[in-house]
Amino acid sequence: MTPLRIDWTEETFSGCDGTVLFRRHAGPVDGRPVVLCDGVGCDGYIWRYLAPELVMRGHRVIHWQYRAHGFSQAPADPSRLQITDLAQDLLALLKAMELDEVCLVGHSMGVQVVLEAWRRQPDQVAGLGLLFGSAGRPLDTCGGDDRLARWIPVMRQLARRMGKRGRAVWRGVLHSRLSLLVGLATELNAQRIRPSDFVPYLDTLAEMDPVHFVDTVWAAGQHDARALLEEIDLPTLILAAGHDGFTPSRLSEAMAAQIDGSIYRVLPDASHAAPLEFPDEVNEYVSEFIESLPAKAR
């Protein structure tokens, strides 16, 4: 599948504390606004096939980058990388663009950001798309146990201690494509994903400060919105992947059980990168869900 071309309009906006953040948008102004929220360390690569599909179907697609990610600035206060900060940035985006009746779609950590934003401003949201993620404390189950949760504090200290030398090593490993080979051998569906779809993630991640990366991972690991799920009273789509080692499908199944009336779909042969491995299926599930939402008030 070849992704369609999008003519994005690229802009900046002020986050909740004045941090300058990057956004881009495409599609008709009167279309359903769909805001795409990335996973940690991502700058939009995961939406390569979904975003053009949504624009083609007449929706207004908005994608933004978290603080310390991609073209967005890092916060002046290094402690402001919490999920709550990202959620408040998302609400600042909605306010700046005067968006209402929005469908919020999150992948991986983006699920937590979407849920936290809904907690704060439920009246602005028409639907939730929770894709291949967890409602809370994902490090406790990543890879099937809590080893990553126990190692992240050590990784945070190491990243700070190594400084510039650590950044050089970080870039070298990611640009060497060793991470791609490891991913193909372990997490990714090597029969379905194109290396050209995944390499942009590695290149972007290589340019991210590893301190910001591990701090954001740690923040995601501390955040927990599971108690919120039973309060959700709007249309919700939940997608899971049968071979997702980062956020196992049982977490998505648990979310579906707690959100009354939610739509739950599983891609049995997919990994955490399902939107790139099975774009036709993901595009159709998400598009059908968005088009099933009540029409926007005029």
C-alpha positions, -999 to +999 in steps of 0.1 A: +000+000+000+014+034-010+004+063+013-015+092-003+001+126-004-011+152+021-006+190+017-001+198+054-003+233+068+024+235+094+023+259+124+034+264+160+013+270+191+019+277+228+015+248+251+000+250+286+031+267+300+042+286+270+064+259+255+064+263+217+049+232+201+045+220+165+012+212+148+001+204+112-034+201+098-051+191+065-086+185+052-117+206+050-123+232+078-159+220+082-150+183+084-149+163+116-118+173+135-096+143+143-066+149+165-038+123+162-017+118+194+016+099+191+034+074+213+065+083+232+095+092+209+073+094+179+067+124+155+039+110+134+054+081+115+027+058+127-001+078+110+016+075+075-014+056+061-043+066+084-039+104+081-042+105+043-072+081+044-090+103+069-083+135+048-095+117+017-128+109+035-134+145+042-122+148+078-101+176+092-069+159+105-047+176+131-014+161+142+009+176+168+042+168+184+047+165+222+071+188+240+107+177+235+096+157+205+102+164+168+100+201+160+085+210+194+106+227+221+116+211+253+100+227+284+120+252+304+112+232+334+125+197+328+100+182+352+071+192+329+071+160+308+042+144+327+012+129+310-009+156+326+014+183+309+009+166+275-029+164+281-030+201+289-010+209+258-036+190+238-063+211+254-043+242+245-042+230+209-080+225+209-085+260+223-060+276+199-076+261+168-112+265+182-119+228+178-150+212+192-168+179+188-134+164+183-124+128+178-092+121+198-072+092+185-041+080+204-015+054+197+005+037+225+012+065+251-012+087+231-040+066+247-030+079+281-028+115+268-062+112+252-078+098+283-063+125+305-074+153+282-110+138+282-109+138+320-103+175+320-125+187+291-151+160+283-176+184+266-152+191+237-148+154+227-172+135+205-153+102+204-122+084+215-099+061+195-077+041+218-052+023+196-027-003+208-022+013+242-029+011+279-050+032+302-022+033+328+012+021+341+022+005+309+057-003+321+043-027+346+033-050+318+057-042+289+072-075+277+049-094+300+063-082+334+075-052+353+113-054+345+112-022+325+095-003+353+123-014+376+150-005+352+137+030+340+150+048+372+185+034+365+182+044+328+173+080+338+203+083+360+226+068+334+213+091+306+220+122+328+255+109+339+266+102+303+256+136+290+269+144+255+287+111+253+254+093+259+237+113+231+264+103+207+260+066+216+222+070+213+225+085+178+250+060+167+230+029+177+197+042+162+213+054+129+231+021+126+198+004+120+206-021+147+173-012+164+155-021+131+171-055+130+162-061+167+127-050+161+122-072+131+136-102+151+115-095+182+085-072+182+076-062+146+058-085+120+087-088+096+064-102+069+041-072+070+061-040+078+082-022+053+116-010+067+110+023+049+079+028+071+098+022+103+131+038+096+117+074+100+109+065+136+145+055+143+159+086+126+136+109+146+143+091+178+180+094+172+177+132+173+157+132+205+176+139+237+178+105+255+171+122+288+138+136+275+130+102+261+135+082+293+119+109+314+088+107+292+088+069+294+091+071+332+062+096+333+040+073+312+049+045+336+037+065+366+004+077+351-028+057+356-062+065+342-078+031+347-102+044+373-115+068+347-127+042+322-161+034+338-170+071+336-165+073+299-199+078+283-192+086+247-184+064+216-150+047+220-130+025+196-104+002+211-079-016+188-055-043+200-027-064+184-023-101+191+015-098+191+019-065+209+048-069+233+046-033+246+010-031+255-004-066+254-039-071+240-053-081+274-049-045+285-071-033+256-096-061+264-098-049+300-104-013+288-132-025+265-148-044+294-148-012+315-161+013+289-197+006+283-207+003+247-171+005+234-161-012+201-133-036+204-113-051+175-082-073+175-057-078+147-043-112+156-011-111+136-002-075+143+024-059+166+025-025+183+032-010+149-001-024+135-011+008+117+019+003+094+017-035+092-021-037+085-030-003+072-061-013+053-077-029+084-067-001+108-078+026+083-112+009+079-118+004+116-109+040+124-127+055+095-159+036+101-159+046+137-154+083+130-181+083+104-205+066+129-203+095+153-233+118+155-232+146+129-215+178+140-238+206+152-238+234+126 
